[in-house]
């Protein structure tokens, strides 16, 4: 039986929110659990949207966090297709778009992020796409299939993870692909120029054309359809469709309007939370893409937009809401699949934070581990087509000890011996 005297409300119907609801029940919470999401689909995971589901290798039903019947069995009240318009902190309630008022004892904000938009002429044309939601992936999957069938052209603005994964999926369907990227290599601001060239070579070998050092300035069309994409370097690329893959912004408007503390832009913005994912209001927590955590390992605020952060952050926030002693110190982690290349990345090493990159293995064959070091300490590691090493890499990072770069780069030295 549900105890109606205590109510925990979760705003956000993604992975973080769904896993938080699951954890509340697993930890024995008997009060009401109300999950509010602005999409009509049940909570789902986002990686398949640019990977398995987009490529056609996975079915749509496989993206959902739980089967539909689970929510009723777990006594989780779902309000799908509903927008939360405001938070009344004094009255501990949220108001929905239909003017329904829902009271809470504890509130979790897991509102996620939204794709950044191209601010150029032509973005209102039918063939301009974003990829963030399941509905986007449904549409894009159909588009890529049609482009491949008709020898069509896709122009992608942005050479980050989403841009590259969609490029790989599009080539798998047989579409022509051009990637326009302002930096000198793809993933330049994530893994640096040392590793970016590897991904240039990978995609070029599969027929992707890159145009570096450029930005889109206009998308031209006729009768509402895309015809071409123009850049600030004077190039014009034929296009039937355009994907804007220029990053995402945390959805913090609700939290800002409620007066919660925000993280500084240099820390990636987002809602400022402590190590237990608690906001500046003791009754409100935040997890997933919007949470800027005071990370004990890296000694700074981190806002991480990856799957593992939602997977682990939702449960951590749920336990903290229950009054448990929580320190959220997970090493950031994500993975990517592109053609026959699979990788896992652990850690945090933005440009300028490291002084050395060590390669262990054969980068030419795309079977290696890359390490980013600062003062001989490992900040991050990325294993490419090398498996079962993530735990060792994360222990190297979390240990914070000096490591011999020569031994780190020598495959004959067991990685476990360096931990």
KETOR-161957 format. One line per 10 residues: number of its first residue (from 1); for each residue x, y, z of C-alpha. Coordinates in steps of 0.05 Angstrom, whole numbers, plus 32768, in hexadecimal, padded with zeros to 4 digits. Layout:
BEGIN
NUM	X/Y/Z ~ ...;
This chain:
BEGIN
1	8000/8000/8000 ~ 8018/8046/7FEF ~ 801F/8078/8028 ~ 7FFC/80B6/800E ~ 801B/80E1/8045 ~ 805E/80E5/8021 ~ 8067/80F7/7FD8 ~ 80A6/80F9/7FAF ~ 809F/811B/7F6B ~ 80CF/8110/7F31;
11	80CE/8143/7EF8 ~ 80EC/8124/7EBA ~ 80D9/80E4/7E96 ~ 811E/80CD/7E80 ~ 814E/8099/7E99 ~ 8162/80C0/7ED8 ~ 811A/80CA/7EED ~ 8106/8082/7EDF ~ 8141/8065/7F04 ~ 8134/8094/7F3F;
21	80EC/807A/7F43 ~ 8105/8032/7F3F ~ 8138/803F/7F76 ~ 8105/805F/7FA5 ~ 80DC/8020/7FA3 ~ 8119/7FF2/7FA9 ~ 812F/8018/7FE7 ~ 80EC/800E/8007 ~ 80CB/8052/7FFE ~ 8080/8047/8009;
31	8066/808D/7FF9 ~ 804B/80A7/7FB7 ~ 807C/80AA/7F7D ~ 8065/80D9/7F46 ~ 808D/80DD/7F05 ~ 807C/8116/7ED5 ~ 8097/8116/7E8E ~ 8088/8145/7E54 ~ 808C/810D/7E21 ~ 8053/80DC/7E15;
41	8084/80A2/7E10 ~ 8096/807C/7E4F ~ 80DD/808A/7E69 ~ 8112/8071/7E39 ~ 815D/8070/7E31 ~ 817D/809F/7DFF ~ 81BC/807B/7DE5 ~ 8195/804E/7DB5 ~ 8178/808D/7D94 ~ 81BB/809A/7D72;
51	81D4/8052/7D73 ~ 81AE/8010/7D6F ~ 8168/802A/7D64 ~ 817D/805E/7D31 ~ 81A6/802B/7D0A ~ 816C/7FFA/7D08 ~ 8190/7FC6/7D32 ~ 8163/7FCE/7D6F ~ 8117/7FD0/7D75 ~ 80F1/800B/7D91;
61	80D8/7FE4/7DCE ~ 8120/7FD9/7DE4 ~ 812C/8022/7DF5 ~ 80FC/8026/7E31 ~ 8117/8024/7E78 ~ 80DE/7FF9/7E92 ~ 80A5/7FD4/7E72 ~ 8064/7FFB/7E75 ~ 8044/7FCF/7EAA ~ 807E/7FDA/7EDA;
71	8066/801F/7EEF ~ 8023/8006/7F07 ~ 8043/7FCB/7F2B ~ 8073/7FFA/7F4E ~ 803C/802C/7F5F ~ 8060/8063/7F38 ~ 802D/8097/7F21 ~ 803D/80AF/7EDA ~ 8029/80F2/7EBE ~ 8041/80ED/7E76;
81	803B/8125/7E43 ~ 8038/8157/7E7C ~ 8063/8195/7E84 ~ 8074/81B0/7EC9 ~ 806C/81FB/7EC4 ~ 8083/8211/7F09 ~ 809D/81FD/7F4D ~ 8081/821B/7F8D ~ 80BA/820F/7FBE ~ 8096/822E/7FF9;
91	8058/8203/7FEE ~ 8081/81C7/7FD6 ~ 8058/81BC/7F97 ~ 805F/81BC/7F4C ~ 802B/81D4/7F1A ~ 801F/81B0/7ED9 ~ 800B/81CC/7E96 ~ 7FC2/81B8/7EA2 ~ 7FC4/81E0/7EE4 ~ 7FC6/81A2/7F0E;
101	7FED/81AE/7F4F ~ 8016/8174/7F6B ~ 8033/8179/7FB1 ~ 8075/815A/7FC4 ~ 809F/814A/8001 ~ 80DD/8141/7FD6 ~ 80E6/8155/7F8E ~ 8118/813B/7F5A ~ 8126/8164/7F1C ~ 813E/8139/7EE2;
111	8128/8164/7EA8 ~ 8164/8152/7E7C ~ 817E/817B/7E42 ~ 8165/8195/7DFF ~ 818A/819A/7DBD ~ 81A9/81DC/7DAB ~ 8189/81FC/7D6E ~ 81AA/8218/7D31 ~ 819E/8263/7D2F ~ 81A1/826B/7CE3;
121	816F/8274/7CAA ~ 814C/8235/7C92 ~ 8144/820F/7CD3 ~ 80F9/820E/7CC9 ~ 80FF/81E1/7C8C ~ 80E2/819A/7C91 ~ 8125/8177/7C8A ~ 8148/8197/7CC6 ~ 814E/8167/7D00 ~ 8166/8160/7D48;
131	8171/8121/7D6F ~ 815F/8120/7DB8 ~ 811C/80FE/7DC0 ~ 80FF/80BC/7DAA ~ 80D1/80E0/7D7A ~ 810F/80FF/7D5A ~ 812F/80BB/7D51 ~ 80EE/809E/7D34 ~ 80EE/80D4/7CFF ~ 8139/80D3/7CF2;
141	813A/8088/7CEA ~ 8107/808E/7CB2 ~ 812E/80C8/7C93 ~ 8170/80A3/7C92 ~ 8150/8067/7C72 ~ 8131/8092/7C3B ~ 8173/80B7/7C30 ~ 8198/8076/7C27 ~ 8163/805B/7BF8 ~ 8164/809A/7BCD;
151	81AE/80AA/7BD1 ~ 819D/80E8/7BF9 ~ 81CB/8119/7C1E ~ 81CD/8126/7C69 ~ 81F4/8162/7C84 ~ 8205/815F/7CCE ~ 8216/819E/7CF4 ~ 8245/8188/7D2A ~ 827A/8153/7D31 ~ 826C/813D/7D79;
161	8255/80F9/7D90 ~ 820D/8100/7D77 ~ 8224/811B/7D34 ~ 8255/80E2/7D29 ~ 8226/80AC/7D40 ~ 81F0/80C5/7D11 ~ 8223/80CA/7CD9 ~ 8235/8081/7CE3 ~ 81EB/806E/7CE5 ~ 81DD/8096/7CA5;
171	8217/8075/7C80 ~ 81FC/8032/7C96 ~ 81BB/8042/7C71 ~ 81E4/8059/7C35 ~ 81D8/80A5/7C3B ~ 820B/80D8/7C26 ~ 8226/80FD/7C63 ~ 824A/813F/7C6D ~ 825F/8156/7CB3 ~ 826B/81A1/7CBE;
181	8295/81AD/7CFC ~ 82B3/81F0/7D14 ~ 82F0/81CE/7D35 ~ 832B/81AD/7D14 ~ 8314/8166/7D23 ~ 82D5/8144/7D3B ~ 82CE/813F/7D87 ~ 8303/8175/7D8C ~ 82E8/8190/7DCE ~ 82DD/814C/7DEC;
191	831A/8121/7DDD ~ 8348/8156/7DBE ~ 836D/8157/7D7B ~ 8399/811C/7D8E ~ 835F/80EC/7D88 ~ 8330/8113/7D5B ~ 8356/8100/7D1C ~ 8347/80B6/7D29 ~ 82FD/80C4/7D22 ~ 8309/80EF/7CE4;
201	832D/80B4/7CC4 ~ 82F8/8082/7CDB ~ 82BE/80A8/7CBD ~ 82E4/80BD/7C7E ~ 82F2/8073/7C71 ~ 82A7/8068/7C73 ~ 8298/809F/7C42 ~ 8287/80DA/7C70 ~ 829F/811E/7C57 ~ 82B7/8150/7C8B;
211	82BA/819B/7C85 ~ 82E2/81B5/7CC0 ~ 82EB/81FD/7CD7 ~ 82A5/8210/7CC0 ~ 825F/821C/7CDA ~ 821C/821A/7CB7 ~ 8200/825F/7CA7 ~ 81C2/824E/7C7F ~ 8197/8213/7C6A ~ 8177/8220/7C27;
221	8139/81FE/7C0C ~ 80FD/81FF/7BDF ~ 80B4/81EF/7BED ~ 80C7/81E3/7C36 ~ 80FB/81AE/7C25 ~ 8147/81B2/7C31 ~ 8173/81BB/7BF4 ~ 81B8/81CF/7C0F ~ 81DF/81E7/7C4B ~ 820F/8222/7C47;
231	824B/8230/7C74 ~ 8270/826E/7C8A ~ 82AA/825A/7C5E ~ 8280/8261/7C1F ~ 8273/8217/7C13 ~ 822F/81FD/7BFF ~ 8221/81B4/7C0D ~ 81E6/8190/7BEB ~ 81B6/8176/7C1F ~ 8172/8155/7C23;
241	8174/8156/7C6F ~ 819D/817A/7CA5 ~ 81AA/8162/7CEC ~ 81BC/8196/7D21 ~ 81EC/8172/7D50 ~ 820B/81AE/7D73 ~ 8202/8198/7DBB ~ 81CD/819C/7DF0 ~ 81B9/81CD/7E26 ~ 81A0/81B9/7E6C;
251	8156/81C6/7E76 ~ 815B/81F2/7EB3 ~ 8124/8225/7EA7 ~ 80F6/8205/7EDC ~ 812E/8204/7F10 ~ 8144/824B/7F00 ~ 80FD/8266/7F06 ~ 80F8/8244/7F4A ~ 8137/826A/7F61 ~ 8164/822E/7F69;
261	81AF/823A/7F66 ~ 81CE/8230/7F21 ~ 8215/821B/7F0F ~ 8242/824D/7EEC ~ 8248/8249/7E9F ~ 8291/8235/7EA5 ~ 827A/81F7/7ECA ~ 8248/81E5/7E93 ~ 820C/8208/7EB3 ~ 81D5/81DD/7ED0;
271	81B6/81D8/7F15 ~ 81EA/81DC/7F4C ~ 81E7/81A0/7F7A ~ 8213/8186/7FB2 ~ 8233/8141/7FB5 ~ 81F0/8123/7FC9 ~ 81CD/8143/7F8C ~ 81A7/8172/7FB9 ~ 8198/81B8/7F9E ~ 8199/81F9/7FC5;
281	8153/81E5/7FDC ~ 8159/81AB/800E ~ 8119/818C/7FF4 ~ 812D/818D/7FAA ~ 8161/8161/7F87 ~ 817B/815F/7F40 ~ 8199/8127/7F16 ~ 81AE/8117/7ECF ~ 81BE/814B/7E9A ~ 81AA/8188/7EC3;
291	81D1/8178/7F02 ~ 8213/819C/7F0D ~ 8234/8173/7F43 ~ 826B/8189/7F72 ~ 8296/814D/7F5F ~ 82C5/8137/7F97 ~ 82F4/8113/7F68 ~ 8302/814B/7F36 ~ 82FB/8184/7F68 ~ 82CC/81AC/7F3D;
301	8284/81AF/7F26 ~ 8273/817D/7EEE ~ 8235/817A/7EC4 ~ 8234/8139/7E9C ~ 8202/812B/7E64 ~ 8210/80E1/7E5B ~ 81E5/80A2/7E64 ~ 820C/8088/7EA0 ~ 8201/80C9/7EC6 ~ 81B6/80C1/7EC0;
311	81BA/8076/7ECF ~ 81E0/8081/7F0F ~ 81CB/80C8/7F22 ~ 8180/80B8/7F26 ~ 818A/8080/7F5A ~ 81BC/80AA/7F81 ~ 818B/80E4/7F85 ~ 8153/80B4/7F9B ~ 817D/809A/7FD4 ~ 818F/80E0/7FE9;
321	8145/80F3/7FE9 ~ 813A/80B9/8019 ~ 816D/80D7/8048 ~ 81A6/80A8/8039 ~ 81EE/80BF/803B ~ 81FF/80C9/7FF1 ~ 8240/80E1/7FD1 ~ 8239/80E2/7F86 ~ 8281/80D8/7F6F ~ 8278/80AD/7F31;
331	82AE/80B2/7EFC ~ 828B/80CD/7EBD ~ 8281/8097/7E88 ~ 8264/8092/7E43 ~ 8268/8064/7E06 ~ 8261/806A/7DBB ~ 8259/803C/7D80 ~ 826C/8051/7D39 ~ 8271/801D/7D02 ~ 82A0/7FE7/7D1D;
341	82BD/8015/7D52 ~ 82A4/8010/7D99 ~ 82C0/803A/7DD2 ~ 82B7/804A/7E1B ~ 82D0/808B/7E3B ~ 82DA/8096/7E85 ~ 82EF/80D5/7EA9 ~ 82F1/811F/7E9B ~ 8329/8140/7E73 ~ 8312/817F/7E4F;
351	8343/81A4/7E21 ~ 8378/81C7/7E4A ~ 8371/819A/7E87 ~ 83A5/8166/7E71 ~ 83EE/8169/7E5E ~ 83F8/8125/7E3E ~ 83D3/80F1/7E15 ~ 83EB/80A9/7E19 ~ 83D6/8074/7DE7 ~ 83D7/802B/7DFB;
361	83CE/7FFC/7DC0 ~ 83C7/8008/7D75 ~ 83A2/8048/7D64 ~ 83AB/8039/7D19 ~ 8383/7FFA/7D21 ~ 8352/801D/7D4F ~ 8360/7FED/7D88 ~ 837D/8016/7DC1 ~ 8373/803A/7E02 ~ 8380/8085/7E06;
371	8391/80A6/7E48 ~ 8390/80F0/7E58 ~ 83C1/8103/7E8F ~ 83D1/8140/7EB9 ~ 8411/813E/7EE3 ~ 8415/80F2/7ED6 ~ 83CE/80E8/7EF2 ~ 8399/80C9/7EC7 ~ 835D/80F7/7EBC ~ 8339/80CE/7E87;
381	833F/808F/7E5D ~ 831D/8078/7E1E ~ 831F/8030/7E08 ~ 8313/8025/7DBE ~ 8302/7FDE/7DA8 ~ 8324/7FC6/7DE8 ~ 82F5/7FA9/7E1C ~ 82EF/7F98/7E65 ~ 831E/7FCF/7E7B ~ 82EE/8005/7E92;
391	82F3/7FF2/7EDC ~ 833F/7FF7/7EDA ~ 833C/8039/7EB6 ~ 830B/8056/7EE8 ~ 8336/803E/7F22 ~ 8372/8061/7F03 ~ 834A/80A1/7F00 ~ 832A/809D/7F45 ~ 836C/8088/7F65 ~ 838D/80CA/7F52;
401	83D3/80AE/7F58 ~ 840E/80BC/7F2B ~ 8416/8089/7EF3 ~ 8452/807A/7EC8 ~ 843D/8090/7E82 ~ 846D/805F/7E62 ~ 844F/8024/7E87 ~ 8409/803F/7E7A ~ 8416/803D/7E2F ~ 8436/7FF8/7E2F;
411	8403/7FC1/7E20 ~ 8432/7F8D/7E3E ~ 8429/7FAD/7E83 ~ 83E6/7F95/7EA1 ~ 83B9/7FD1/7EAB ~ 83A3/7FB5/7EEE ~ 83EA/7FBA/7F08 ~ 83E9/8005/7EFF ~ 83AA/8010/7F28;
